[in-house]
Amino acid sequence: MFFFDPMWFLIMLPPFIFMIYAQVKVNSAFKKYSKVANSQRITGVQAAEVLLRANGLKNVRVEGVKGRLGDHYDPRKKVLRLSPAVANTPSVAALGIVAHEVGHAVQDKTGYAFLRFRTSLVPAASLGSNLGFIFVILGFIIYLFSRDSDFAPMVVLAGIILFAMAVLFSLVTLPVEYNASNRARQMLRSTGMVSTQEYNGASAVLSAAAMTYVAAMLQAVAQLFYFVLMFMGMRR
C-alpha cells in the first residue's frame, strides 16, 4: 500500500509537522487566554448575544455543543454553537472565539460569496474525502494484481477527482476563516468590548486558530499531489 511508500512519507511529513505545530500553538494560546478574565466579566454566551444584537442577527440562536474547541456557526440552521469552555467562561479567549463565529453569521447575512460557495461544497467534499481514498486504494490494488493498463488508472483518476473536491473545500475555507477573523477583530474594537491588551490576546487566539486551517489545506494538497504522482506512474 502507498502508506509504506517512502515518497508518501516525504510528501506528507512537512504538512504533518506543520499541523502538529499549529495544534500546539492554538492549544497554547487558548489555554493562556482562557485564564485571563475580560474586563467586562462577560461569558461567551453573553458576548454572543451582544454581538449578534449589534449586527442585527435576531434570527440566530445560541446553543451549546459538547467537546473542546468545537465552536462553530451553522449557516443552514442559523445556529451559533459554543463549547462549555467558551460559553460559560468570562475570558479573553472566549471573546475572540465568539466574535469569530459571529463573523461567520455576518458573512451569512451579507451573502459573503466564499461562505456560500463553501456551504454548497459540503456534500461533495464529504463524499469526495471518503470515496476518493477508497477509489485510489482500490485502483492501486487492481493495478498490483492485474497490471491492467487502462482500468486501474481510471479508477485512481476517479478517486483523484473525488478527493479534489475535498481539497477545493479546504482551499475555499481559508478566505472564509480569515475574513471571519478580520470581522471579529473589527467587532471587538467597534463595540468597545475589549481593552487594547485584551484585543491583542483575542487576536493571538484568532491567529493561532487560523494556522490550523492552513495546515489542513497543506495536508489535503500534499495528499492530492501524491495521488496524481501515483496516477502518472501507472500511466507510464
TORMAR-448209 format. One record per residue (C-alpha): residue in one letter; x, y, z. Coordinates in steps of 0.5 Angstrom, whole numbers, padded with zeros to 4 digits, m for minus. Example, Ala and Ser with C-alpha at 12.3 -4.5 7.8 and 13.67 -1.06 7.14 Angstrom:
2
<lotor residu="A" c1="0025" c2="m0009" c3="0016"/>
<lotor residu="S" c1="0027" c2="m0002" c3="0014"/>
//
This chain:
236
<lotor residu="M" c1="0000" c2="0000" c3="0000"/>
<lotor residu="F" c1="0002" c2="0007" c3="m0001"/>
<lotor residu="F" c1="0003" c2="0008" c3="0006"/>
<lotor residu="F" c1="0009" c2="0005" c3="0006"/>
<lotor residu="D" c1="0012" c2="0008" c3="0000"/>
<lotor residu="P" c1="0018" c2="0013" c3="0002"/>
<lotor residu="M" c1="0015" c2="0018" c3="m0003"/>
<lotor residu="W" c1="0009" c2="0019" c3="0001"/>
<lotor residu="F" c1="0012" c2="0020" c3="0008"/>
<lotor residu="L" c1="0017" c2="0025" c3="0004"/>
<lotor residu="I" c1="0011" c2="0029" c3="0001"/>
<lotor residu="M" c1="0006" c2="0028" c3="0008"/>
<lotor residu="L" c1="0012" c2="0029" c3="0013"/>
<lotor residu="P" c1="0012" c2="0037" c3="0012"/>
<lotor residu="P" c1="0005" c2="0039" c3="0013"/>
<lotor residu="F" c1="0004" c2="0034" c3="0018"/>
<lotor residu="I" c1="0010" c2="0037" c3="0022"/>
<lotor residu="F" c1="0006" c2="0044" c3="0021"/>
<lotor residu="M" c1="0000" c2="0041" c3="0023"/>
<lotor residu="I" c1="0003" c2="0039" c3="0030"/>
<lotor residu="Y" c1="0006" c2="0046" c3="0031"/>
<lotor residu="A" c1="m0001" c2="0049" c3="0029"/>
<lotor residu="Q" c1="m0005" c2="0045" c3="0034"/>
<lotor residu="V" c1="0001" c2="0046" c3="0040"/>
<lotor residu="K" c1="0000" c2="0054" c3="0038"/>
<lotor residu="V" c1="m0008" c2="0054" c3="0038"/>
<lotor residu="N" c1="m0008" c2="0050" c3="0045"/>
<lotor residu="S" c1="m0003" c2="0054" c3="0048"/>
<lotor residu="A" c1="m0006" c2="0061" c3="0046"/>
<lotor residu="F" c1="m0013" c2="0058" c3="0048"/>
<lotor residu="K" c1="m0010" c2="0056" c3="0055"/>
<lotor residu="K" c1="m0006" c2="0062" c3="0056"/>
<lotor residu="Y" c1="m0012" c2="0067" c3="0055"/>
<lotor residu="S" c1="m0017" c2="0062" c3="0058"/>
<lotor residu="K" c1="m0014" c2="0064" c3="0064"/>
<lotor residu="V" c1="m0015" c2="0072" c3="0063"/>
<lotor residu="A" c1="m0021" c2="0075" c3="0065"/>
<lotor residu="N" c1="m0024" c2="0080" c3="0061"/>
<lotor residu="S" c1="m0025" c2="0087" c3="0064"/>
<lotor residu="Q" c1="m0033" c2="0087" c3="0063"/>
<lotor residu="R" c1="m0033" c2="0080" c3="0066"/>
<lotor residu="I" c1="m0038" c2="0077" c3="0061"/>
<lotor residu="T" c1="m0038" c2="0070" c3="0059"/>
<lotor residu="G" c1="m0038" c2="0067" c3="0052"/>
<lotor residu="V" c1="m0046" c2="0067" c3="0051"/>
<lotor residu="Q" c1="m0047" c2="0074" c3="0054"/>
<lotor residu="A" c1="m0042" c2="0076" c3="0049"/>
<lotor residu="A" c1="m0045" c2="0073" c3="0043"/>
<lotor residu="E" c1="m0052" c2="0076" c3="0045"/>
<lotor residu="V" c1="m0049" c2="0083" c3="0045"/>
<lotor residu="L" c1="m0045" c2="0082" c3="0038"/>
<lotor residu="L" c1="m0051" c2="0079" c3="0035"/>
<lotor residu="R" c1="m0055" c2="0084" c3="0037"/>
<lotor residu="A" c1="m0050" c2="0089" c3="0035"/>
<lotor residu="N" c1="m0050" c2="0086" c3="0028"/>
<lotor residu="G" c1="m0058" c2="0086" c3="0027"/>
<lotor residu="L" c1="m0058" c2="0078" c3="0028"/>
<lotor residu="K" c1="m0064" c2="0077" c3="0032"/>
<lotor residu="N" c1="m0065" c2="0070" c3="0028"/>
<lotor residu="V" c1="m0059" c2="0067" c3="0030"/>
<lotor residu="R" c1="m0060" c2="0062" c3="0036"/>
<lotor residu="V" c1="m0054" c2="0061" c3="0041"/>
<lotor residu="E" c1="m0053" c2="0053" c3="0043"/>
<lotor residu="G" c1="m0048" c2="0049" c3="0047"/>
<lotor residu="V" c1="m0044" c2="0044" c3="0044"/>
<lotor residu="K" c1="m0040" c2="0038" c3="0047"/>
<lotor residu="G" c1="m0033" c2="0038" c3="0047"/>
<lotor residu="R" c1="m0027" c2="0043" c3="0047"/>
<lotor residu="L" c1="m0026" c2="0048" c3="0042"/>
<lotor residu="G" c1="m0032" c2="0045" c3="0038"/>
<lotor residu="D" c1="m0035" c2="0052" c3="0037"/>
<lotor residu="H" c1="m0038" c2="0054" c3="0030"/>
<lotor residu="Y" c1="m0043" c2="0057" c3="0026"/>
<lotor residu="D" c1="m0048" c2="0053" c3="0022"/>
<lotor residu="P" c1="m0051" c2="0057" c3="0017"/>
<lotor residu="R" c1="m0056" c2="0052" c3="0015"/>
<lotor residu="K" c1="m0060" c2="0052" c3="0022"/>
<lotor residu="K" c1="m0058" c2="0059" c3="0023"/>
<lotor residu="V" c1="m0055" c2="0057" c3="0030"/>
<lotor residu="L" c1="m0048" c2="0059" c3="0034"/>
<lotor residu="R" c1="m0046" c2="0053" c3="0038"/>
<lotor residu="L" c1="m0041" c2="0054" c3="0043"/>
<lotor residu="S" c1="m0037" c2="0050" c3="0047"/>
<lotor residu="P" c1="m0037" c2="0050" c3="0055"/>
<lotor residu="A" c1="m0030" c2="0053" c3="0056"/>
<lotor residu="V" c1="m0032" c2="0059" c3="0051"/>
<lotor residu="A" c1="m0040" c2="0059" c3="0053"/>
<lotor residu="N" c1="m0039" c2="0060" c3="0061"/>
<lotor residu="T" c1="m0032" c2="0063" c3="0062"/>
<lotor residu="P" c1="m0031" c2="0071" c3="0062"/>
<lotor residu="S" c1="m0024" c2="0070" c3="0059"/>
<lotor residu="V" c1="m0021" c2="0074" c3="0053"/>
<lotor residu="A" c1="m0020" c2="0067" c3="0049"/>
<lotor residu="A" c1="m0028" c2="0067" c3="0050"/>
<lotor residu="L" c1="m0029" c2="0074" c3="0047"/>
<lotor residu="G" c1="m0024" c2="0072" c3="0041"/>
<lotor residu="I" c1="m0027" c2="0066" c3="0039"/>
<lotor residu="V" c1="m0035" c2="0068" c3="0040"/>
<lotor residu="A" c1="m0033" c2="0074" c3="0036"/>
<lotor residu="H" c1="m0030" c2="0070" c3="0030"/>
<lotor residu="E" c1="m0036" c2="0065" c3="0030"/>
<lotor residu="V" c1="m0041" c2="0072" c3="0030"/>
<lotor residu="G" c1="m0036" c2="0074" c3="0024"/>
<lotor residu="H" c1="m0039" c2="0068" c3="0020"/>
<lotor residu="A" c1="m0046" c2="0069" c3="0022"/>
<lotor residu="V" c1="m0045" c2="0076" c3="0019"/>
<lotor residu="Q" c1="m0042" c2="0073" c3="0013"/>
<lotor residu="D" c1="m0048" c2="0069" c3="0012"/>
<lotor residu="K" c1="m0053" c2="0075" c3="0013"/>
<lotor residu="T" c1="m0049" c2="0079" c3="0008"/>
<lotor residu="G" c1="m0048" c2="0073" c3="0003"/>
<lotor residu="Y" c1="m0041" c2="0073" c3="0003"/>
<lotor residu="A" c1="m0039" c2="0069" c3="m0003"/>
<lotor residu="F" c1="m0034" c2="0065" c3="m0001"/>
<lotor residu="L" c1="m0038" c2="0062" c3="0005"/>
<lotor residu="R" c1="m0044" c2="0061" c3="0000"/>
<lotor residu="F" c1="m0039" c2="0057" c3="m0004"/>
<lotor residu="R" c1="m0036" c2="0053" c3="0002"/>
<lotor residu="T" c1="m0043" c2="0051" c3="0004"/>
<lotor residu="S" c1="m0045" c2="0049" c3="m0003"/>
<lotor residu="L" c1="m0039" c2="0044" c3="m0003"/>
<lotor residu="V" c1="m0040" c2="0041" c3="0004"/>
<lotor residu="P" c1="m0044" c2="0035" c3="0001"/>
<lotor residu="A" c1="m0039" c2="0034" c3="m0005"/>
<lotor residu="A" c1="m0033" c2="0035" c3="0000"/>
<lotor residu="S" c1="m0035" c2="0030" c3="0005"/>
<lotor residu="L" c1="m0037" c2="0025" c3="m0001"/>
<lotor residu="G" c1="m0030" c2="0026" c3="m0004"/>
<lotor residu="S" c1="m0026" c2="0026" c3="0002"/>
<lotor residu="N" c1="m0029" c2="0019" c3="0004"/>
<lotor residu="L" c1="m0030" c2="0016" c3="m0003"/>
<lotor residu="G" c1="m0023" c2="0019" c3="m0006"/>
<lotor residu="F" c1="m0019" c2="0015" c3="m0002"/>
<lotor residu="I" c1="m0023" c2="0008" c3="m0003"/>
<lotor residu="F" c1="m0022" c2="0009" c3="m0010"/>
<lotor residu="V" c1="m0015" c2="0011" c3="m0010"/>
<lotor residu="I" c1="m0013" c2="0005" c3="m0006"/>
<lotor residu="L" c1="m0018" c2="0000" c3="m0010"/>
<lotor residu="G" c1="m0015" c2="0003" c3="m0016"/>
<lotor residu="F" c1="m0008" c2="0001" c3="m0013"/>
<lotor residu="I" c1="m0010" c2="m0006" c3="m0011"/>
<lotor residu="I" c1="m0012" c2="m0007" c3="m0018"/>
<lotor residu="Y" c1="m0006" c2="m0005" c3="m0021"/>
<lotor residu="L" c1="m0002" c2="m0009" c3="m0017"/>
<lotor residu="F" c1="m0006" c2="m0016" c3="m0018"/>
<lotor residu="S" c1="m0007" c2="m0015" c3="m0025"/>
<lotor residu="R" c1="m0003" c2="m0009" c3="m0028"/>
<lotor residu="D" c1="m0009" c2="m0007" c3="m0032"/>
<lotor residu="S" c1="m0006" c2="m0001" c3="m0036"/>
<lotor residu="D" c1="m0013" c2="0002" c3="m0037"/>
<lotor residu="F" c1="m0018" c2="0000" c3="m0032"/>
<lotor residu="A" c1="m0014" c2="0001" c3="m0026"/>
<lotor residu="P" c1="m0011" c2="0008" c3="m0027"/>
<lotor residu="M" c1="m0018" c2="0010" c3="m0029"/>
<lotor residu="V" c1="m0021" c2="0008" c3="m0022"/>
<lotor residu="V" c1="m0015" c2="0012" c3="m0019"/>
<lotor residu="L" c1="m0017" c2="0018" c3="m0023"/>
<lotor residu="A" c1="m0024" c2="0018" c3="m0021"/>
<lotor residu="G" c1="m0021" c2="0018" c3="m0014"/>
<lotor residu="I" c1="m0017" c2="0024" c3="m0015"/>
<lotor residu="I" c1="m0023" c2="0028" c3="m0018"/>
<lotor residu="L" c1="m0027" c2="0026" c3="m0012"/>
<lotor residu="F" c1="m0021" c2="0028" c3="m0007"/>
<lotor residu="A" c1="m0020" c2="0034" c3="m0011"/>
<lotor residu="M" c1="m0027" c2="0037" c3="m0008"/>
<lotor residu="A" c1="m0025" c2="0036" c3="m0001"/>
<lotor residu="V" c1="m0018" c2="0040" c3="m0003"/>
<lotor residu="L" c1="m0022" c2="0045" c3="m0006"/>
<lotor residu="F" c1="m0026" c2="0046" c3="0000"/>
<lotor residu="S" c1="m0020" c2="0047" c3="0004"/>
<lotor residu="L" c1="m0018" c2="0052" c3="0000"/>
<lotor residu="V" c1="m0024" c2="0056" c3="0000"/>
<lotor residu="T" c1="m0024" c2="0055" c3="0008"/>
<lotor residu="L" c1="m0018" c2="0060" c3="0008"/>
<lotor residu="P" c1="m0021" c2="0066" c3="0006"/>
<lotor residu="V" c1="m0028" c2="0065" c3="0010"/>
<lotor residu="E" c1="m0024" c2="0064" c3="0016"/>
<lotor residu="Y" c1="m0019" c2="0069" c3="0015"/>
<lotor residu="N" c1="m0025" c2="0074" c3="0013"/>
<lotor residu="A" c1="m0029" c2="0072" c3="0020"/>
<lotor residu="S" c1="m0023" c2="0073" c3="0024"/>
<lotor residu="N" c1="m0022" c2="0080" c3="0021"/>
<lotor residu="R" c1="m0029" c2="0082" c3="0022"/>
<lotor residu="A" c1="m0028" c2="0079" c3="0029"/>
<lotor residu="R" c1="m0023" c2="0084" c3="0031"/>
<lotor residu="Q" c1="m0027" c2="0090" c3="0028"/>
<lotor residu="M" c1="m0033" c2="0088" c3="0032"/>
<lotor residu="L" c1="m0029" c2="0087" c3="0039"/>
<lotor residu="R" c1="m0026" c2="0094" c3="0037"/>
<lotor residu="S" c1="m0032" c2="0098" c3="0035"/>
<lotor residu="T" c1="m0036" c2="0095" c3="0041"/>
<lotor residu="G" c1="m0031" c2="0097" c3="0046"/>
<lotor residu="M" c1="m0032" c2="0090" c3="0049"/>
<lotor residu="V" c1="m0024" c2="0089" c3="0050"/>
<lotor residu="S" c1="m0018" c2="0094" c3="0052"/>
<lotor residu="T" c1="m0012" c2="0094" c3="0048"/>
<lotor residu="Q" c1="m0009" c2="0089" c3="0052"/>
<lotor residu="E" c1="m0015" c2="0084" c3="0051"/>
<lotor residu="Y" c1="m0015" c2="0086" c3="0044"/>
<lotor residu="N" c1="m0008" c2="0083" c3="0043"/>
<lotor residu="G" c1="m0010" c2="0077" c3="0047"/>
<lotor residu="A" c1="m0016" c2="0075" c3="0043"/>
<lotor residu="S" c1="m0012" c2="0077" c3="0036"/>
<lotor residu="A" c1="m0007" c2="0072" c3="0038"/>
<lotor residu="V" c1="m0012" c2="0066" c3="0039"/>
<lotor residu="L" c1="m0015" c2="0068" c3="0033"/>
<lotor residu="S" c1="m0008" c2="0068" c3="0029"/>
<lotor residu="A" c1="m0007" c2="0061" c3="0032"/>
<lotor residu="A" c1="m0013" c2="0058" c3="0030"/>
<lotor residu="A" c1="m0012" c2="0061" c3="0023"/>
<lotor residu="M" c1="m0006" c2="0057" c3="0023"/>
<lotor residu="T" c1="m0010" c2="0050" c3="0024"/>
<lotor residu="Y" c1="m0014" c2="0052" c3="0017"/>
<lotor residu="V" c1="m0007" c2="0053" c3="0013"/>
<lotor residu="A" c1="m0004" c2="0046" c3="0016"/>
<lotor residu="A" c1="m0011" c2="0042" c3="0014"/>
<lotor residu="M" c1="m0010" c2="0045" c3="0007"/>
<lotor residu="L" c1="m0003" c2="0044" c3="0006"/>
<lotor residu="Q" c1="m0004" c2="0037" c3="0008"/>
<lotor residu="A" c1="m0010" c2="0036" c3="0003"/>
<lotor residu="V" c1="m0006" c2="0039" c3="m0002"/>
<lotor residu="A" c1="0000" c2="0034" c3="m0001"/>
<lotor residu="Q" c1="m0004" c2="0028" c3="m0001"/>
<lotor residu="L" c1="m0007" c2="0030" c3="m0007"/>
<lotor residu="F" c1="m0001" c2="0031" c3="m0010"/>
<lotor residu="Y" c1="0002" c2="0024" c3="m0008"/>
<lotor residu="F" c1="m0005" c2="0021" c3="m0012"/>
<lotor residu="V" c1="m0003" c2="0025" c3="m0018"/>
<lotor residu="L" c1="0004" c2="0022" c3="m0018"/>
<lotor residu="M" c1="0001" c2="0015" c3="m0017"/>
<lotor residu="F" c1="m0003" c2="0016" c3="m0023"/>
<lotor residu="M" c1="0002" c2="0019" c3="m0027"/>
<lotor residu="G" c1="0007" c2="0013" c3="m0025"/>
<lotor residu="M" c1="0001" c2="0008" c3="m0027"/>
<lotor residu="R" c1="0001" c2="0011" c3="m0034"/>
<lotor residu="R" c1="0008" c2="0010" c3="m0036"/>
//
